[in-house]
């Protein structure tokens, strides 16, 4: 049972994608305690209706709030776009959302184009379209939905021939000479950076919003004292489980340290 004296930072995702953010947070905030909640019973979110997603997120966060939390990171672009505003109205702790890191990509100032990889719903959402419009980047930013990558990650499949064929087919019509960067607009997609490199030329720069999100989180919380022994709690759709359940993904990320991209929002 959780110790009430311990205050956790909550990370929420539909599945295992948010573990990529959690792992970075463990590096940046080594004395913090973390609660990771995966709504694995309802993954994937990207092809659900907004009403369904909102219901799933609100129910999940309500279950997380039974425990002492000092902040929650919505480590899911889809959940952020659909539910962040409602959660901020309901709760008085910081709710840190994530969105595709289009802004830092545009601000790099390179005349070549940017390709955003994300789920279908994230790319359809008004929040994403408004972001591109506000940056006056409609002619500079292209988007490519790669929804199936979510389930490949959920199945811990990062190198099968079926996955390779899917990535190859998805990129078949892309002329990479037109682009200078790829925005990884779904937290699940960081697991696939190694296989992306087999199809994407070396001049392409990868950008994600992880570090910017976590820097914002760090500014919103009271940090634990130096020397605090960190705890990690894990929940799957409300059921408390051993953190060993997500350890294979943490280990995979440790073996693929180059997939972390230092980028600010």
N, C-alpha and C positions, 0 to 999 in steps of 0.2 A: 504494500500500500504506500502511496506517495506521502512524504513527510510534509506536513502543513507549513513547516518553517522554511521550506524550500520554495523559491519563486522561479518559475520556469519561463522560458521564451518558447511560445508555441509556433510550430511550423505546420501549416495545413496544405495538403494537396489531394487531388483525386486518387493518386496512386504513389508511384515511386519517384516521379520527376522531382519533387521537392527535396529529395535526399541530396541532389546536386547542390542545392542552396544550403541545406543543413551542413553538409561537409565543409563548405567554404566558411560557414559561420563558426564551426568548431575551430578552424584555424585562426580566424580573426578575433574570436572571443573565447579563448581557451578556459576561462574560469566560470563561464555561464552554464546553467542547467537548461536542457532542451527537452521539449515534448514534441514528438513527431506524430502527426495524425494523418493517416492515409484512408480516404474513403473508398477502400478497395472493393466494397460491395457494389459500388455504383460507377466505377471506372469503365470506360473513358467518359469524360464530360464533353469532349469536343463535338460529339454528334448528338447530344441531348438538347432539348428545348431550354430556353432561358428560364422558364418557370420551373422545370425539373431541377436545373442546376441550382437555382436560388434556394429551393426547398432543401436540397441535399446539403448545401453549404451552411445554411442557417441551423439545421439540425446538428450538423457536425460540430460547429463552433459552440453551440449550446452545451454539447457533451464535453468539449474541451474546457469550457468555463467552469466546470465542476471542480477544477483543480486550480491552484494558485498560479496565475499567469501575469507577467508584467508587460507582455506584448504578444501580438500574434502576427506572423508573416504569412500572407496568402501566397504561398510559393507555387502559384498556378496562375498563368495569365488569364485563362478563361474564368476562373473563380473571381479574380480581381475585377474583370470587366463587368461581371454580372452582379456581384454581391458586395463589393467593398463599401459602397455608399450606405447600404442598408445596415451593414455591420457597424460602421462608424457612428451611425445614429443610435444604435442599440447599446453599444458598450463604451465604457469610458477609459479603456486602455488603448494604447496605440495599435492601430490596425495598419500594417505595412503591406501595400499591394505591389504587384509586379506587372509590368507591361513591356511589350517588345522594345528593345533599346534602339529605337529608330532615331531619337534625338542625338545621342552621341555619335551615331553613324553619320548623320547629316552634317553635324558640326565639324567633322574631320575635314570638310572642305574639298575633298577630292571631286573632280568633275564627273567621274564615272558613277554608275548607278549602284544602288543598294538592293539586295535581294533579301526579303524577310521570309523566313521559314517558320510556320506556325500551324496551329490547328485551324480547321475550317471556321469554327465559331469565332475564334479570336479575330480572324481576318474579316469576318462579316460584321463584327460589332461596331457600333457608332463610336465607341471610345477609341478604337484603333484608327478608324477613318478620320476622326476629328484630329487625332495626333498628327497624322500625315499632313492634313490640311493646314493646321496651325503652323507647321514648319515650312509651308509653301513648297512641299516636296512631292507633289502628286506625279510630276514627270520624272522624278529621280528615284522613286521607291517602287519596286515591283514586289509582288508577293507570290509565294508558292505554298499551298497547303500540303502538308505531309502527315495527315491524320494517323495513318497506320503505324507510324513510328512509336506512338504512345503504347500500343499493345505489344509491339516487339520489346519495348523496355519492360513492360509489366511481366512479360514472359522470360525475362533475362536472356534475350536473344540479341547479341550485338555483333554477330559475325557469320550467321548462317548464309547459305547460298540463296535462300528465299529472300532474306533481307537485302542481300547484295543486289539481287535482280530488281527489287522494289526501288532502291535508291538509284540504280542505274536508269530505270525507266522514268523516274520522277525528274531526273536531271537531263534527260535526253534532248529536250528542246532548248536548253539554256545555253546561250552563247556567252561563255565566261569572260571573254575579252571586253564585254560591255560593262562588267561589274568590278568593283574594288573591294566590296565587303559583303558578308553574309551575316544577318542578324538572326540569332537563334532565339526565336520568339516563343518557345515552349521549354519549360525546365527539363522535360523528358529528353529533349534533343541533344543535350550536352553529352549524353552517353554515346552518341554516334559520331562524335567529332573524328575519331580515328578512321571510320569507314568513309566519312565525307571526304577525307583527304585523298582517298583513292580515286575520286572522281572530280574533285575541285582543284584547279591549278594553285600552285604555291603562292601566287601573288594575291590571292584572296585573303582578306583579314576577317577573322571571326569576332563577333561582338555579342555579348549577352549582358543582361542587367543585374547580374548577381552582386558584384562588388558595390555598385551604386546603391542597390537596395539595402545591403547590409551596413553600409556606411550611414545611411539614413536611420536604420534601426538603432545603431550604436549611439546616435545622437538623441534618441528618444527615450532611452532607458537609464536607470541607475545601475551601474555595472557592479558585479560582484568583486569582492576584495581579492587581491593577488593571493594565490595559494589555495583558493577554494577548489576542492575536488569536484570536477564536473559530473553531473548525472545525466543520463539519457533514458527517457521514457518513450515507449512506442505504443500507439493505439491503431487498430484496424477497424474502421467504421464503429467506433465506440468500445471495442473490446480491448482491454489492456493486455499486451503480449510482451514477451521478452524482446529486448532490443536486438537480440541475435537474429530476429526475423529480417531486419534490414542490413545486417552486417555484410552479407555478400556484396551488396551495392556499394557500401562504404569502402570495402576492400577493392572493388573494381575501380572506383574513383581514385583511390590511392595509387593504384598501378598505372593510372592514366592521368597523371598530374598535369600534363600539358593541355588538358581540355578546359582548365580554368582560365578565363580571359579576364584580365584586369581592365575593367571599363566602368566609368561613372555614368550615371544617368544625367 
